[in-house]
Amino acid sequence: MIEISSDVIRGYNDTMILFLLLKEPSYGYELSKQIKTLSDGKYVIKETTLYSAFSRMEKNGYVESFVMEAGEGGKKRTYYRITDAGRNYYNDKCEEWLLTKEVVEQFIMEENSDGNN
């Protein structure tokens, strides 16, 4: 099975995280599980990558963090929520992806119906 290179997907980690935060605020471990599930296990975001993205996006004003207790007497967790600037950034990244995909697809050789390239 081919794995997705971290170099290829690095530019879209923020997009994936922001997509999940559009629905509701969440915390790192839960977001990493959702990314793995939605990608059918084809992409597992590393913890360091995830928290670097949170830090960068918070600095840029795309997300904001807050602390909440997990259940009654539970452990405190840092949650993240998307901001209006984050929604705008997400929309820009979606448009960028469509253009990127259009360009790259011009250089991808698809298999012929007989199975040969």
GIQUIRA-V468696 format. One record per pair of residues at least 24 apart in sequence whose ideal C-beta (glycine too) atoms are under 10 Angstrom apart, sorted by the first residue. I is the first residue (numbers start at 0). J is the second residue. D is the distance in Angstrom with one decimal. If there is no record, write none. Layout:
I&J&D  I&J&D
//
This chain:
0&40&9.3  0&41&8.2  1&41&8.7  2&41&7.4  2&42&8.2  2&43&9.1  3&38&8.1  3&41&6.0  3&42&5.1  3&43&9.4  5&42&9.1  5&44&9.2  5&45&7.8  5&48&7.5  7&42&9.9  7&103&10.0  8&38&9.4  8&41&9.8  8&42&6.3  8&44&8.7  8&48&9.5  9&48&7.9  9&52&9.6  10&92&8.3  10&95&8.5  10&96&9.0  10&99&8.5  11&42&9.7  11&92&7.1  11&93&9.9  11&95&9.1  11&96&6.8  11&99&9.1  12&42&9.4  12&44&6.4  12&45&9.7  12&48&6.2  12&49&7.6  12&51&8.7  12&52&5.1  12&55&9.6  12&56&9.6  13&52&5.6  13&53&9.6  13&55&7.6  13&56&5.9  13&59&9.1  13&61&7.2  13&62&9.2  13&85&8.8  13&88&7.3  13&89&8.0  13&92&6.7  14&88&8.7  14&89&6.4  14&90&10.0  14&91&9.5  14&92&4.4  14&93&7.0  14&95&8.7  14&96&6.9  15&42&8.3  15&44&7.6  15&49&10.0  15&52&9.1  15&89&9.9  15&92&9.6  16&44&8.3  16&48&10.0  16&49&7.4  16&52&5.8  16&53&7.6  16&56&7.3  16&61&9.2  16&62&7.9  16&79&8.0  16&81&8.9  16&85&9.4  16&89&9.3  17&52&9.4  17&56&7.6  17&61&6.7  17&62&7.6  17&79&9.6  17&81&5.7  17&82&9.8  17&85&5.6  17&86&7.8  17&88&6.9  17&89&4.2  17&90&9.5  17&92&7.6  17&93&9.6  18&81&9.3  18&89&6.8  18&92&9.3  18&93&8.7  19&79&9.6  19&81&9.1  20&56&9.4  20&61&9.1  20&62&6.6  20&78&9.5  20&79&6.2  20&80&6.3  20&81&4.1  20&82&9.5  20&85&7.2  20&86&9.4  20&89&8.7  21&80&10.0  21&81&6.1  21&85&8.8  21&86&7.3  21&89&7.0  22&81&9.4  23&78&9.4  23&80&8.1  23&81&9.6  24&62&9.1  24&63&9.1  24&64&9.2  24&65&7.6  24&67&8.4  24&78&4.7  24&79&6.3  24&80&3.9  24&81&8.1  25&76&9.4  25&78&6.3  25&79&6.6  25&80&8.4  26&53&9.7  26&64&9.3  26&66&9.8  26&67&8.3  26&69&8.4  26&76&4.6  26&77&6.2  26&78&5.0  26&79&7.0  27&52&9.6  27&53&7.0  27&76&8.3  27&77&7.5  27&78&9.1  27&79&7.9  28&76&8.3  29&76&8.9  29&78&9.1  30&78&10.0  30&79&7.9  50&77&9.5  52&79&9.8  53&77&8.3  53&79&5.9  56&81&8.8  56&82&9.1  56&84&9.5  56&85&6.8  56&88&8.0  57&82&9.3  57&85&9.7  59&84&7.4  59&85&8.5  59&88&7.6  60&84&4.6  60&85&7.4  60&88&8.8  61&85&3.5  61&86&8.6  61&87&8.6  61&88&5.1  61&89&8.0  62&88&9.7
//
